[in-house]
Amino acid sequence: MKNLFFTLLFFAFTINASAQLQSPDAFLGYRLGSRFTPHYKVVAYCEHVAQNSKMVQLQQYGETYEHRPLLAAFVGTEANIGQLEKIRDNNLQLARQSVTAGAGSTNTPAIIWLSYNVHGNEPTSTEAAMATLYALAEPSNSATKAWLQNTIVVIDPCENPDGRDRYVNWYNSVAGKNYNVQPICREHIEPWPRGRSNHYNFDLNRDWAWQTQVESLQRMALYNKWLPQVHVDFHEQGYNAPYYFAPAAEPFHDIITKWQREFQFFIGKNNAKYFDQNNWLYFTRERFDLFYPSYGDTYPMYNGSIGMTYEQGGISGGLGVITSENDTLTFVQRVQHHFVASLATIETSANYGKALLTHFKQYFDDAVAGKMGTYKTYIIKYKEADAQRILSLKELLNKNNIQYGTSSGIGKGLNYYSLKEENFSITKEDLVISAVQAKAALVQSLFEPNPHLSDSATYDITAWAMPYAYGLTAFASNQVFNIITGEGKMVTKNASSNPYGYVFPLSGNGSIKAVAKMLKDGIRLRFAEKAFTAGNKKFANGSVIILKNGNRNLSNVLWEKVREIANANNLQLSEVNSGMVDEGADFGSSSVHSIKPPKVVLISGDNVNANAMGEVWSYFEEELNYPVSLVNAQDMGRLSWNNVDVLVLADGNYEFLKNKEMAEQLEAWVRSGGKIVALERAVKHLSKQSWSRLKPKESDEDQAKEKNVSLLSKYANSEKDAISQNTPGAIFKVWLDNTHPLMFGYPDFYYTLKMDDVLYQPLGAEDGWNTGIIKSEKQMAGFVGAKLAKNLNNGVLFAVQDLGRGNIIYLTDDVLFRRFWENGKQIFFNAVFLVGQ
């Protein structure tokens, strides 16, 4: 009967309706799983439990973009809740990350963190979170009271309230009085952009390390103050799939320890016991791997935890749906499964509490002893042109509590550019990150040049090393250097003066944001098409020039505003005292162009990749703080083209281009001076237009023949055959024409994250400019299938076509990928603000 306990507990919630502490069913007035609970009611129930139980402390750790509260409920014995801060600090001592001196004691509660509903349209887990909270806080529950003697359970009931409420409100608006189980019915077909993502259409489960979204940033600040021993991220998958729980599938990152692997089996076996008792189907060790560092299972793994993903079948299932096996899967069942898995995981963790803490301490002892990973130090070489990108990297390190600093000396290490072992010297300006620190595993996972991939059938990208993502010169060394910890923020102070003008290089995020802000504030800017020297200082092409001429309307406040914006963005301004330069074109030359503030439209809606559109939208609003107008694709016919300077087409399937009249309008607008910035599949759709001169690169003849020889292919090898023609995300070197405005601020190369084999034929000299080309020797890191690799050479990736007085900018790869691919952002910025000016 013990094995039936969790199931019976779930169905007994209504029995205790008269108690001061109410069950979810009693408080909400309906049975969990019979409706979708909106977030405000979830918040109300969590507050009710905290107010009526001395075993629960509720903390609001932030709020979403749409101002919904983000909560964490801490559950333990009354005594342990009374000393939460002491327990937290002791845990950080075990992790070697406390500001308080001490080694920490393992005679303390283990910390179990349960995160629910990071994907909004996977709504089951928030309901299960309320059930789990009640089961732990209910005073007559002897089993859970026993577990809490040596555990603290942290429950985040909803990581993505905006996305979840988007789904819940939509479903409630379209479902009838009685739910319909037929998959064809509208309650099972969610409209664009769906509820999976947050306000900006970001997948928060891929943002743990990068923290580009406010929900992730606030959650990780709290998470890193606690560092639990066990973490579970609750999800849903397609409604025909059985339940998934740990152990995970290969590939495992090499940095994951033997204990972390073993404990996943302990968890899985106990979960399986309860699922077997109830005759529920499940699977383990398939699909969900532990490699990419920014998931809700891998990020905890790389921070000393046992990180796991649980997946319940149910996406698009509504309150009930017919599965492919002709069974009805109900929302009640889905909630029950997540609830039972939650309690089973807490039970296992409580039973192994001491072992969890002992291995947790050993994990960080090994980290500070330099026992994690091959490389011991990562050196980022300072260049003035890279100063802003290095600052952006420091900001990422600060978010993740990774220590860094300066050092000196000479050494030998792998050069990320040449992929060869080379000698180097460290100067005082270089950024040095040690892999001999408490955050060693996370450092290794973020910086290792090309991590070992034990199985190419991975769930996400296979390369992401920070020097490539940030476009920095770097070395990975086996040597240990003495590092003086540096400050997390470089502060620039431009002194008050009254010069003829100011100049700054356009290179990196600070300079980009400063330009956007100045344009938004009405400051007229110019940029130099060619390099020049002024005041004995050399300035690269693309450098921004600010003069009093053209800014007379700002009179005496001009320089004050310019310096204020520059200081806010850590941007060093250079004074110039004449319009005549020492070398190059003077400021009145025709090769010095005005930067006109563009009116930008971003297409959204059906058939547009919501995540990709969200990257652009978020980039404009969150980084540039520059206005962008979102227009649904179906409304293009009503667009007033006179009010549009730049049209951005993010990744998507643009059906309006098949409409002859619409395509002709677009062509006429470009010819009259408009500009299209097309990314990913939008490039493909534009290339089919008669007025586009960009055409796809043909596959190699041998590869075409090889694809046809399939008569003897084995069914058992189908997955591996598919992998051979695939790249889940690998890094390639792209050669640039950095004399073109699209590539101002870059050296003659760029590292791109290649997600497919799409390349294009070069444009003719009369049609435009081939600004980014992949040559034969190009792959830097990550997995590429053998068959696909044959086609990834000698093709165009980035190009600019001149059409009449306008331009079409083709960006075949995602230069804003998840907004963590820092080095691609300036390409997009240049496309919008510089090209065609």
C-alpha positions in Angstrom: 0.0 0.0 0.0 2.9 2.4 0.5 3.5 2.6 -3.2 -0.1 3.8 -3.7 0.4 6.6 -1.1 1.2 9.4 -3.6 -1.7 8.6 -5.9 -4.2 8.4 -3.0 -2.8 11.6 -1.6 -3.5 13.5 -4.9 -7.1 12.3 -4.9 -7.7 13.1 -1.2 -7.1 16.9 -1.5 -10.8 17.7 -1.0 -11.0 15.8 2.3 -9.2 18.5 4.3 -11.2 21.4 2.9 -12.3 22.5 6.3 -8.8 22.8 7.7 -7.2 26.2 8.2 -4.6 25.3 5.6 -6.7 24.5 2.5 -5.9 22.1 -0.3 -5.7 23.5 -3.8 -9.1 22.0 -4.6 -10.7 23.6 -1.6 -9.1 27.0 -2.1 -9.7 27.3 -5.8 -13.1 25.8 -5.7 -12.5 23.1 -8.3 -10.5 19.9 -8.7 -6.9 20.4 -9.9 -6.8 19.4 -13.5 -10.4 20.2 -14.3 -9.5 23.7 -15.3 -6.4 25.8 -16.1 -5.5 28.0 -13.1 -4.5 31.6 -14.1 -1.4 32.9 -12.6 -3.0 35.4 -10.2 -4.8 32.4 -8.6 -1.6 30.4 -8.4 0.0 33.4 -6.5 -3.0 33.7 -4.2 -2.8 30.0 -3.3 0.9 30.2 -2.6 0.3 33.2 -0.4 -2.5 31.3 1.4 -0.2 28.4 2.2 2.6 30.7 3.4 0.2 32.6 5.6 -1.2 29.4 7.1 1.9 27.3 7.6 5.0 27.9 9.6 6.7 25.4 7.3 6.6 27.7 4.3 8.3 30.9 3.5 7.3 32.6 0.2 9.6 35.0 -1.6 8.9 37.1 -4.6 12.2 37.2 -6.4 11.1 39.3 -9.4 8.5 40.0 -12.0 8.0 39.4 -15.7 8.0 41.8 -18.6 4.2 41.9 -18.2 4.5 42.6 -14.5 3.4 39.2 -13.1 5.2 38.1 -9.9 7.8 35.4 -9.9 7.7 33.3 -6.7 9.8 30.8 -4.8 8.3 28.9 -1.9 10.8 27.5 0.6 9.4 24.5 2.5 11.0 22.8 5.5 10.4 22.0 9.2 9.4 25.0 11.3 12.9 25.0 12.9 14.7 24.9 9.5 12.5 27.7 8.0 13.5 29.7 11.1 17.1 29.4 10.1 17.0 29.6 6.3 19.7 32.2 6.0 22.1 30.1 8.1 21.3 27.0 6.0 21.9 29.0 2.8 25.2 30.4 3.9 26.4 27.0 5.1 25.5 25.6 1.7 27.5 28.3 0.0 30.4 27.5 2.3 30.2 23.9 1.0 30.3 25.3 -2.5 33.3 27.5 -1.7 31.3 30.6 -2.6 30.3 32.2 0.7 31.5 35.5 1.9 31.6 34.0 5.4 34.7 32.1 6.4 34.2 28.4 7.0 34.3 25.0 5.3 30.6 24.3 5.8 29.0 21.4 7.5 27.4 18.4 5.7 25.1 17.9 8.8 22.5 20.2 7.3 19.4 19.9 5.1 19.9 19.0 1.5 18.3 21.6 -0.9 15.9 20.3 -3.6 14.8 22.9 -6.1 11.7 22.1 -8.3 11.1 24.5 -11.2 7.7 24.3 -13.0 6.3 25.6 -16.3 9.2 27.3 -18.0 7.3 26.7 -21.2 3.9 28.5 -20.9 1.9 26.1 -23.1 3.1 23.1 -21.0 0.7 24.1 -18.3 0.5 20.9 -16.2 3.4 21.4 -14.0 2.1 24.6 -12.3 -1.0 22.7 -11.2 1.3 20.0 -9.9 3.4 22.6 -8.1 0.4 23.6 -6.0 -0.4 20.0 -5.2 3.2 19.4 -4.2 3.3 22.5 -2.0 0.2 21.4 -0.2 1.5 17.8 0.3 4.7 19.1 1.9 3.0 21.8 4.1 0.0 19.7 5.2 0.7 19.0 8.9 -0.9 15.5 9.1 1.3 14.1 6.3 3.7 12.0 8.2 5.7 10.9 5.1 6.5 14.4 3.9 7.2 15.6 7.4 9.9 12.9 7.7 11.5 14.0 4.4 11.6 17.6 5.5 13.7 16.7 8.6 16.8 16.7 6.4 15.7 18.7 3.3 14.7 22.2 2.2 12.4 22.1 -0.8 12.3 25.1 -3.1 9.2 25.3 -5.4 9.1 27.8 -8.2 5.5 27.3 -9.3 5.8 29.1 -12.6 9.0 30.2 -14.3 7.1 31.8 -17.3 3.8 33.4 -16.1 3.4 35.5 -19.2 3.6 32.6 -21.6 1.4 30.4 -19.4 -1.3 33.0 -19.0 -1.2 33.6 -22.8 -2.0 29.9 -23.2 -4.5 29.7 -20.4 -6.4 32.8 -21.4 -6.5 31.6 -25.1 -7.7 28.1 -24.1 -10.4 29.4 -21.8 -11.6 31.7 -24.6 -12.0 29.0 -27.3 -13.1 25.8 -25.3 -16.7 24.9 -25.0 -18.6 24.1 -21.8 -17.4 20.5 -22.2 -13.9 19.9 -23.6 -13.5 18.1 -26.9 -11.0 15.3 -27.2 -10.7 15.4 -31.0 -7.2 16.8 -31.9 -8.7 18.6 -34.9 -10.8 20.9 -32.7 -9.6 24.5 -32.3 -8.9 24.1 -28.6 -6.0 21.8 -29.6 -4.6 24.1 -32.3 -2.9 27.1 -30.6 -2.4 30.3 -32.7 0.8 32.2 -33.3 3.0 32.9 -31.3 1.7 30.2 -28.9 2.3 30.3 -25.2 5.6 28.4 -25.0 7.8 31.5 -24.9 7.9 34.6 -22.7 6.8 38.1 -23.6 9.6 38.6 -26.2 9.0 35.1 -27.6 12.2 33.7 -26.1 12.6 30.1 -25.0 13.5 30.6 -21.4 14.7 27.0 -21.1 17.6 27.9 -23.3 18.5 31.1 -21.4 19.8 29.8 -18.1 23.5 30.7 -18.7 22.9 33.7 -21.0 20.2 35.4 -18.9 19.2 37.7 -21.7 15.6 37.8 -20.4 14.4 39.4 -17.2 12.8 36.2 -15.9 16.1 34.3 -16.3 18.2 37.1 -14.9 16.1 37.3 -11.7 15.7 33.6 -11.3 19.4 32.9 -11.7 20.4 35.6 -9.2 18.3 33.7 -6.6 19.5 30.3 -7.8 23.1 31.2 -7.4 22.5 32.4 -3.9 21.4 28.8 -3.0 23.0 26.3 -5.3 20.8 23.2 -4.6 22.0 19.7 -4.5 19.0 18.5 -6.7 17.2 20.4 -9.4 14.3 19.3 -11.6 12.8 21.2 -14.5 9.3 20.1 -15.3 8.1 20.1 -18.9 5.6 18.6 -21.3 6.1 17.0 -24.7 3.8 15.8 -27.5 0.6 14.2 -26.0 1.3 10.8 -27.7 4.6 10.5 -25.7 4.9 8.6 -22.4 6.4 10.3 -19.4 10.2 10.9 -19.4 12.4 11.1 -16.3 16.1 10.6 -15.6 18.6 9.1 -16.3 19.3 11.3 -19.3 20.5 10.3 -22.7 24.0 10.7 -24.2 25.8 12.9 -25.0 26.8 13.8 -21.5 29.4 16.6 -21.2 32.7 15.2 -20.0 32.6 17.6 -17.0 29.6 15.7 -15.5 30.8 13.6 -12.6 30.3 9.9 -12.0 28.2 10.7 -8.9 25.9 13.0 -10.9 25.4 10.2 -13.4 24.8 7.6 -10.7 22.3 9.6 -8.7 20.2 10.1 -11.8 19.7 6.3 -11.7 18.7 6.4 -8.1 16.1 9.0 -8.9 14.9 7.1 -12.0 14.5 3.8 -10.1 12.3 5.3 -7.4 10.2 7.2 -9.9 9.8 4.0 -11.9 8.6 2.2 -8.7 5.6 4.5 -8.4 4.9 4.6 -12.1 5.0 0.8 -12.3 2.6 0.5 -9.4 0.1 2.7 -11.3 0.8 1.0 -14.7 1.9 4.3 -16.3 4.2 4.3 -19.3 7.5 6.1 -19.2 11.0 6.1 -20.8 14.5 7.0 -19.8 17.9 7.5 -21.4 16.5 8.8 -24.7 16.2 12.2 -26.5 17.1 14.5 -23.6 20.8 14.8 -23.2 23.2 16.8 -21.0 25.4 18.8 -23.2 24.3 22.4 -24.1 25.0 24.5 -21.0 22.0 26.7 -20.8 19.2 24.3 -20.0 17.3 23.7 -16.7 19.2 20.4 -16.3 22.7 21.1 -17.6 23.2 24.5 -16.0 22.5 23.0 -12.5 24.7 20.1 -13.4 27.6 22.5 -14.2 27.0 24.1 -10.8 27.3 21.0 -8.7 23.6 19.9 -8.7 21.9 16.8 -9.9 20.1 18.5 -12.8 17.2 16.7 -14.5 14.4 17.3 -16.9 11.0 15.6 -16.5 8.6 15.5 -19.5 4.9 14.6 -19.4 3.0 14.0 -22.6 0.5 16.7 -23.2 1.4 19.7 -25.4 -1.8 20.7 -27.2 -3.8 18.3 -25.1 -6.1 20.8 -23.6 -8.3 19.3 -20.8 -8.5 16.0 -22.7 -7.3 14.6 -26.0 -7.5 11.3 -27.9 -4.0 9.9 -28.4 -2.6 7.8 -31.3 -3.4 4.7 -29.3 -7.1 5.8 -29.1 -6.8 6.5 -25.3 -8.0 9.7 -23.7 -5.3 11.6 -21.9 -6.8 14.1 -19.5 -5.4 17.1 -17.8 -6.1 15.5 -14.4 -3.9 12.5 -15.3 -1.1 14.8 -16.5 -1.1 16.7 -13.3 -1.1 13.5 -11.3 1.9 12.2 -13.1 4.0 15.3 -12.4 2.8 15.4 -8.8 3.9 11.8 -8.2 7.2 12.4 -9.9 7.8 15.4 -7.7 7.2 13.6 -4.4 9.2 10.5 -5.5 12.1 12.8 -6.3 11.9 14.5 -2.9 11.7 11.1 -1.2 14.8 9.8 -3.0 16.7 13.0 -2.3 15.7 12.9 1.4 16.9 9.3 1.7 20.3 10.2 0.2 20.5 13.6 1.9 23.9 13.0 3.6 25.4 11.5 0.4 24.2 14.4 -1.7 25.8 16.9 0.6 29.1 15.0 0.9 29.4 14.7 -2.9 28.4 18.3 -3.3 31.2 19.5 -1.1 33.7 17.2 -2.9 32.5 18.6 -6.2 33.6 22.1 -5.2 36.7 20.9 -3.4 37.8 19.3 -6.7 36.9 22.5 -8.6 39.2 24.8 -6.5 41.9 22.1 -6.6 41.9 22.3 -10.4 40.6 18.7 -11.0 37.9 19.7 -13.5 38.6 19.7 -17.2 41.8 19.8 -19.3 42.5 23.5 -19.4 43.4 25.5 -16.4 43.3 29.1 -17.7 41.5 30.9 -20.5 43.2 34.1 -21.7 41.3 36.8 -23.6 43.8 39.1 -25.4 43.0 42.8 -25.2 42.7 44.8 -28.3 41.3 48.4 -28.3 38.8 47.3 -31.0 37.6 44.5 -28.7 37.2 46.5 -25.5 33.4 46.7 -25.7 33.1 43.0 -26.4 35.4 42.1 -23.5 33.2 44.3 -21.3 30.1 42.4 -22.5 31.8 39.1 -21.7 32.6 40.4 -18.2 29.0 41.2 -17.7 28.1 37.5 -18.6 30.7 36.3 -16.1 29.3 38.5 -13.4 25.8 37.2 -13.9 27.1 33.7 -13.3 29.4 34.6 -10.4 32.5 33.5 -12.3 35.7 35.0 -11.1 38.2 36.6 -13.5 41.0 39.2 -13.4 44.4 40.1 -14.6 47.8 38.4 -14.6 51.2 38.4 -16.3 53.7 36.0 -17.7 54.3 33.9 -20.8 52.7 30.6 -21.6 51.6 28.2 -24.3 48.0 27.3 -25.3 45.5 26.5 -28.0 44.9 29.6 -30.2 41.1 29.7 -30.9 41.8 31.3 -34.3 44.4 28.9 -35.6 43.4 25.8 -33.5 47.2 25.3 -32.9 49.3 25.3 -29.8 51.1 28.6 -29.7 53.2 30.7 -27.3 51.6 33.8 -25.8 52.4 36.6 -23.3 49.8 38.0 -20.8 49.7 41.8 -20.5 47.9 43.8 -17.7 45.0 44.6 -20.1 44.2 41.0 -20.9 41.2 39.2 -19.3 42.2 36.0 -17.5 39.6 33.4 -16.4 40.9 30.6 -14.2 39.4 27.1 -14.4 40.8 26.5 -10.9 37.9 28.1 -9.0 34.5 27.1 -7.5 32.8 27.8 -10.8 35.3 25.6 -12.7 32.8 23.3 -14.3 30.7 26.2 -15.6 33.9 27.9 -16.9 34.9 24.7 -18.7 31.5 24.3 -20.3 31.4 27.9 -21.5 35.0 28.2 -22.7 36.2 24.8 -23.8 37.1 25.3 -27.5 35.5 22.1 -28.8 34.0 19.8 -26.1 33.9 16.1 -26.7 30.6 14.9 -28.2 30.0 11.3 -27.2 26.9 11.0 -29.4 26.1 13.3 -32.3 22.3 12.8 -31.9 22.1 15.8 -29.5 19.1 17.9 -28.7 20.7 21.3 -29.4 23.7 23.1 -30.7 27.1 21.5 -30.3 29.4 24.5 -30.1 29.2 27.8 -28.3 32.7 28.6 -26.9 32.6 32.2 -25.6 35.7 33.5 -27.6 33.8 32.6 -30.8 30.5 33.9 -29.6 32.1 37.2 -28.6 34.6 37.3 -31.5 37.7 37.6 -29.3 41.3 36.6 -29.6 41.9 33.9 -27.0 44.0 31.0 -25.7 43.2 27.9 -23.7 46.1 26.9 -21.6 47.0 24.0 -19.4 49.1 26.3 -17.2 47.9 27.9 -13.9 48.6 31.6 -13.5 48.4 33.9 -10.5 45.3 36.0 -11.1 44.5 39.2 -9.4 40.7 39.4 -9.3 39.4 42.3 -11.3 36.3 44.6 -11.2 33.2 43.5 -12.9 32.6 46.8 -14.6 34.8 49.1 -16.6 33.8 52.7 -15.9 34.6 55.4 -18.5 34.4 59.0 -17.6 34.6 61.6 -20.4 35.7 65.0 -19.0 33.8 68.1 -19.7 35.2 70.1 -22.6 34.1 72.1 -25.7 35.8 70.5 -28.8 35.2 71.0 -32.5 33.8 67.4 -32.4 34.0 63.9 -30.9 34.9 60.6 -32.6 34.5 57.0 -31.4 35.0 53.7 -33.1 31.9 51.7 -33.9 33.0 48.4 -32.4 31.0 46.5 -29.8 27.7 46.8 -27.9 28.4 50.0 -26.0 29.2 52.0 -29.1 26.1 50.5 -30.8 23.8 51.4 -28.0 25.3 54.9 -27.8 24.6 55.5 -31.5 21.0 54.2 -31.1 20.4 56.5 -28.1 22.0 59.6 -29.8 19.9 59.1 -32.9 16.7 58.6 -30.8 17.5 61.8 -28.9 17.9 63.8 -32.1 21.7 64.1 -32.3 23.0 64.1 -35.8 25.8 61.6 -36.4 28.2 60.9 -39.3 30.3 57.9 -40.1 33.6 57.7 -42.0 33.5 55.3 -45.0 37.3 55.1 -44.9 39.9 55.0 -42.1 41.5 58.4 -41.1 44.0 59.9 -38.7 43.1 62.9 -36.5 45.0 64.4 -33.6 47.7 61.7 -34.0 45.1 58.9 -33.5 44.0 56.4 -36.1 40.3 55.7 -36.6 39.0 52.7 -38.4 36.4 52.9 -41.2 32.9 53.1 -39.7 34.1 55.4 -36.9 31.3 57.8 -35.7 31.8 61.5 -35.9 29.7 64.1 -33.9 30.0 67.7 -34.9 28.3 70.9 -33.9 27.4 71.4 -37.5 24.0 69.8 -38.0 23.3 69.9 -34.2 22.8 73.6 -33.7 19.3 73.0 -32.4 20.9 71.4 -29.3 23.2 74.4 -28.8 24.9 74.3 -25.4 23.5 71.0 -24.2 25.0 69.0 -27.2 28.2 67.9 -25.6 26.7 67.4 -22.2 24.2 64.9 -23.7 26.9 63.2 -25.8 29.1 62.7 -22.8 26.2 61.5 -20.7 25.3 58.8 -23.2 28.9 57.8 -23.8 29.6 57.5 -20.0 26.5 55.4 -19.6 27.8 53.0 -22.2 31.4 52.9 -21.1 32.4 54.6 -24.3 35.6 56.5 -24.6 35.3 59.6 -26.8 38.2 61.2 -28.7 38.2 65.0 -29.1 39.0 66.5 -32.5 39.7 70.2 -32.9 39.4 70.6 -36.6 37.4 69.3 -39.6 40.7 68.8 -41.4 42.2 65.4 -40.6 45.9 64.5 -40.6 45.4 61.6 -43.1 42.3 60.4 -45.0 39.1 62.3 -45.9 38.1 65.5 -44.1 34.8 65.6 -42.2 33.1 67.5 -45.1 34.1 64.8 -47.6 31.5 62.9 -49.6 32.9 59.7 -48.0 31.7 60.9 -44.6 28.0 60.0 -44.5 25.2 61.1 -42.2 23.4 58.4 -40.2 19.7 59.1 -40.6 17.5 57.6 -37.8 15.6 54.8 -39.7 12.0 54.0 -39.3 12.0 50.2 -38.9 9.2 47.7 -39.4 9.5 44.1 -38.2 7.1 41.6 -39.7 5.4 39.3 -37.3 2.5 36.9 -37.2 1.6 33.5 -38.8 4.4 31.7 -40.6 7.1 33.9 -39.0 9.4 32.0 -36.6 8.3 33.5 -33.3 11.6 32.9 -31.5 13.5 34.6 -34.4 11.1 37.5 -34.5 11.4 37.8 -30.7 15.2 38.0 -31.0 14.9 41.1 -33.3 12.1 42.7 -31.3 14.0 42.1 -28.0 17.2 43.4 -29.5 15.6 46.7 -30.5 13.7 47.2 -27.3 16.0 45.7 -24.6 19.5 46.5 -26.0 19.2 49.4 -28.4 16.1 51.0 -26.8 15.2 52.1 -30.3 11.7 52.1 -31.7 10.5 49.3 -34.0 7.0 48.8 -35.4 5.6 45.3 -35.4 3.3 44.6 -38.4 1.5 41.3 -39.0 2.3 39.7 -42.3 -1.4 39.6 -43.3 -1.5 43.4 -42.8 1.3 44.2 -45.3 -1.2 45.3 -47.9 -2.3 48.2 -45.6 1.3 49.3 -44.8 2.1 53.0 -45.7 5.5 52.5 -47.4 6.3 56.2 -47.1 6.7 55.7 -43.4 9.1 52.8 -43.7 12.9 53.0 -44.2 13.9 49.5 -43.2 11.9 46.3 -43.4 13.2 43.4 -41.3 12.2 39.8 -42.2 13.3 37.4 -39.5 13.4 33.7 -40.1 10.1 32.5 -41.5 7.9 31.4 -44.4 6.8 34.6 -46.1 3.7 33.7 -48.0 3.0 37.3 -49.0 6.0 37.1 -51.4 4.0 34.7 -53.5 1.4 37.4 -54.1 2.4 39.1 -57.3 0.9 42.5 -56.4 2.5 42.5 -53.0 5.9 41.4 -54.4 5.8 44.2 -57.0 5.0 46.8 -54.2 7.9 45.6 -52.3 10.2 45.8 -55.3 9.1 49.3 -56.1 9.6 50.4 -52.5 13.2 49.1 -52.5 14.0 50.7 -55.9 12.8 54.0 -54.5 15.2 53.8 -51.6 13.9 51.2 -49.1 16.0 48.6 -47.4 15.2 44.9 -46.7 17.1 43.1 -44.0 16.4 39.4 -44.4 17.6 36.6 -42.1 17.7 32.8 -42.5 14.8 31.4 -44.4 13.6 34.8 -45.4 16.7 35.0 -47.6 15.5 31.8 -49.4 12.1 33.3 -50.0 13.5 36.6 -51.3 16.0 34.7 -53.6 13.0 33.3 -55.5 11.9 36.7 -56.6 12.7 37.8 -60.2 14.3 41.0 -58.9 16.7 39.2 -56.5 20.1 38.4 -57.9 21.0 36.0 -55.0 20.7 32.3 -56.0 21.3 29.1 -54.0 24.6 27.3 -54.2 24.2 23.9 -55.9 25.2 20.8 -53.9 28.3 19.0 -55.1 27.6 16.5 -57.9 29.1 13.7 -55.9 26.8 14.5 -52.9 23.8 14.5 -55.2 24.7 11.1 -56.5 25.3 9.8 -53.0 21.9 10.8 -51.9 20.3 8.7 -54.7 22.2 5.5 -53.6 19.8 4.4 -50.9 18.5 1.0 -52.0 20.6 -0.8 -49.4 20.1 1.6 -46.5 19.2 -0.2 -43.3 16.2 0.9 -41.2 18.3 0.5 -38.0 20.8 3.1 -39.4 18.1 5.7 -40.3 18.9 8.0 -37.4 22.7 7.9 -38.1 22.1 8.4 -41.9 20.0 11.5 -41.1 22.7 12.8 -38.8 25.3 12.5 -41.5 23.3 15.1 -43.5 22.7 17.5 -40.5 24.4 20.0 -38.3 22.7 20.8 -35.0 24.8 23.9 -34.7 28.6 24.2 -35.4 31.0 27.1 -35.6 32.5 28.2 -38.9 35.0 30.9 -39.9 33.6 33.3 -42.4 35.8 35.6 -44.4 34.5 39.2 -44.6 34.8 42.2 -46.8 35.3 44.7 -43.9 35.6 47.6 -46.3 31.8 47.4 -46.8 29.6 49.2 -44.2 27.9 45.9 -43.4 31.1 44.7 -41.9 32.5 47.9 -40.3 33.9 47.2 -36.9 35.1 43.7 -37.7 38.4 42.1 -38.7 38.5 40.2 -42.0 36.7 37.2 -40.4 33.7 36.3 -38.3 32.6 33.2 -36.5 29.2 32.1 -37.4 26.9 29.5 -35.8 25.9 27.3 -38.7 22.5 25.5 -38.3 22.1 24.2 -41.9 24.0 23.8 -45.2 22.5 26.8 -46.9 25.0 28.9 -48.9 24.5 31.0 -52.0 26.3 31.8 -55.2 28.3 35.0 -55.3 26.6 38.1 -56.6 28.0 39.6 -59.8 30.0 42.8 -59.5 27.1 44.7 -61.2 24.5 43.4 -58.7 26.1 44.0 -55.3 28.6 42.9 -52.7 29.6 39.5 -51.3 30.5 40.5 -47.8 30.8 37.1 -46.0 32.1 33.9 -47.6 32.8 30.5 -46.2 35.8 29.0 -47.9 37.2 25.4 -47.8 39.0 25.5 -44.5 36.4 26.8 -42.2 35.0 24.6 -39.5 36.2 25.6 -36.0 34.1 23.6 -33.5 31.0 21.4 -33.2 29.5 18.5 -35.2 28.7 18.5 -38.9 27.5 15.4 -40.7 29.9 14.0 -43.1 27.6 14.3 -46.1 26.5 17.8 -45.3 30.0 19.0 -44.7 30.8 18.4 -48.4 28.5 21.2 -49.3 29.6 23.7 -46.7 32.4 25.4 -48.7 33.0 28.2 -51.2 29.7 29.9 -50.8 28.2 33.2 -49.8 26.7 33.7 -46.4 26.2 37.5 -46.2 25.6 39.8 -49.1 24.2 43.2 -50.1 22.3 43.7 -53.3 21.9 47.1 -54.8 18.4 47.6 -56.3 17.7 51.0 -57.7 18.3 53.5 -54.9 17.7 50.8 -52.2 19.3 47.6 -50.9 18.6 44.1 -49.9 20.8 42.7 -47.2 21.0 38.9 -47.0 22.0 37.4 -43.6 21.8 33.7 -44.2 22.7 32.7 -40.6 21.1 34.0 -37.3 23.5 36.7 -36.2 21.3 37.4 -33.1 21.1 33.8 -32.0 19.3 33.7 -28.7 20.8 37.1 -28.1 23.9 35.5 -26.6 25.9 35.4 -29.9 27.4 38.8 -29.1 29.7 39.0 -32.1 26.8 38.9 -34.6 24.9 41.9 -33.2 27.0 44.6 -35.0 26.3 42.9 -38.4 22.6 43.3 -37.8 23.1 46.9 -36.5 25.2 47.9 -39.5 22.6 46.4 -41.8 19.8 48.5 -40.2 21.7 51.8 -39.5 24.6 52.1 -41.9 24.2 50.2 -45.2 22.7 52.4 -47.9 23.2 55.7 -46.0 
